[in-house]
Amino acid sequence: MLNLGLTLTLASILIGLCSAASWFYAGFVKVDHEKAVEDRLRKARKKGEEPNYASVSLDGWDMSATFSAQSKWNSLGALFAACSILLQAVAQVVSY
């Protein structure tokens, strides 16, 4: 049976891999202009407001929506990294 320190270390490694995957995906995620417009329309209908169609697109990608998506994936990567480091620290404490 695995001891607690080893279990925490293995969990830390897996969560660290999730962190790396999140940051890797954040570098490539893009939102196309049509999807961004659909999302704005859906959100405006939900709130009962007129949709704001103002946007900047580059090569068919909506810049604002792309930055937002990248920000979400970067935040998730940072959360996974923090959890991984916390597990590493706890693993060190319980190993003694």
C-alpha positions as CSV (number, residue, x, y, z in Angstrom):
1,M,0.0,0.0,0.0
2,L,1.2,3.5,-0.8
3,N,2.1,5.8,2.0
4,L,0.6,9.2,2.3
5,G,3.7,11.1,1.2
6,L,4.0,9.1,-2.0
7,T,0.3,9.4,-2.7
8,L,0.5,13.2,-2.3
9,T,3.6,13.4,-4.6
10,L,1.8,11.4,-7.3
11,A,-1.3,13.6,-7.0
12,S,1.0,16.7,-7.2
13,I,2.6,15.3,-10.4
14,L,-0.8,14.7,-12.0
15,I,-2.1,18.1,-11.1
16,G,1.1,19.6,-12.3
17,L,0.5,18.0,-15.7
18,C,-3.0,19.4,-15.7
19,S,-1.4,22.8,-15.1
20,A,1.0,22.4,-18.0
21,A,-1.8,21.3,-20.3
22,S,-4.0,24.2,-19.3
23,W,-1.2,26.7,-20.0
24,F,-0.3,25.0,-23.3
25,Y,-4.0,25.1,-24.4
26,A,-4.2,28.8,-23.4
27,G,-1.5,29.6,-25.9
28,F,-3.5,28.2,-28.8
29,V,-7.2,28.7,-27.9
30,K,-9.0,31.0,-30.3
31,V,-12.7,32.1,-30.6
32,D,-13.9,32.8,-34.1
33,H,-15.9,35.9,-34.8
34,E,-19.2,34.1,-35.6
35,K,-19.1,32.3,-32.2
36,A,-18.3,35.5,-30.4
37,V,-21.3,37.3,-32.0
38,E,-23.6,34.4,-31.1
39,D,-22.4,34.5,-27.5
40,R,-22.9,38.2,-27.3
41,L,-26.4,37.9,-28.7
42,R,-27.3,35.0,-26.3
43,K,-26.0,37.0,-23.3
44,A,-27.9,40.1,-24.4
45,R,-31.2,38.2,-24.8
46,K,-30.7,36.6,-21.4
47,K,-30.3,40.1,-19.8
48,G,-33.0,41.7,-22.0
49,E,-30.6,44.2,-23.5
50,E,-29.5,45.1,-27.0
51,P,-26.4,43.2,-28.0
52,N,-23.1,45.0,-28.4
53,Y,-21.7,43.9,-31.8
54,A,-18.5,46.1,-31.5
55,S,-15.5,43.9,-31.9
56,V,-12.1,43.6,-33.4
57,S,-11.2,40.5,-35.4
58,L,-8.0,39.4,-36.9
59,D,-7.8,36.6,-39.4
60,G,-11.4,35.6,-38.5
61,W,-10.7,35.4,-34.7
62,D,-12.5,37.8,-32.3
63,M,-9.7,39.4,-30.3
64,S,-11.7,40.2,-27.1
65,A,-13.3,36.8,-26.9
66,T,-10.0,35.1,-27.6
67,F,-8.3,37.1,-24.8
68,S,-11.1,36.2,-22.5
69,A,-10.8,32.5,-23.3
70,Q,-7.0,32.6,-22.9
71,S,-7.4,34.3,-19.6
72,K,-9.7,31.6,-18.3
73,W,-7.3,28.8,-19.3
74,N,-4.3,30.7,-17.8
75,S,-6.2,31.1,-14.5
76,L,-7.0,27.4,-14.5
77,G,-3.4,26.6,-15.1
78,A,-2.3,28.9,-12.2
79,L,-4.9,27.2,-9.9
80,F,-3.6,23.7,-10.8
81,A,0.0,24.9,-10.3
82,A,-0.8,26.3,-6.8
83,C,-2.6,23.0,-5.8
84,S,0.4,21.0,-7.1
85,I,2.9,23.1,-5.0
86,L,0.7,22.8,-2.0
87,L,0.6,19.1,-2.3
88,Q,4.3,19.0,-2.7
89,A,4.7,21.0,0.5
90,V,2.3,18.8,2.4
91,A,4.0,15.6,1.1
92,Q,7.4,16.9,2.4
93,V,5.9,17.6,5.9
94,V,4.2,14.2,6.2
95,S,7.3,12.4,5.0
96,Y,9.1,13.4,8.2
